[in-house]
């Protein structure tokens, strides 16, 4: 049982080492962007998404009000 656990740990370590090597290669090749830029893009994207959703709901409510007034 201990040998199987050790093999799993070794396998996981090798996968982690490979992922870190790929990340370092990306950094060295300049394939990175500042986190601030990415966070700003995500913030803008979610603001637009929430804005559209909220706006669509307001439009639905307005339509329902008009329909109710008409009877």
ABEGO torsion letter per residue (X at the ends): XAAAAAAAAAAAAAAAAAAAAAAAAAAAAGBBBBAAAAAAAAAAAAAAAAAAAAAAAAAAAAAAAAAAAAX
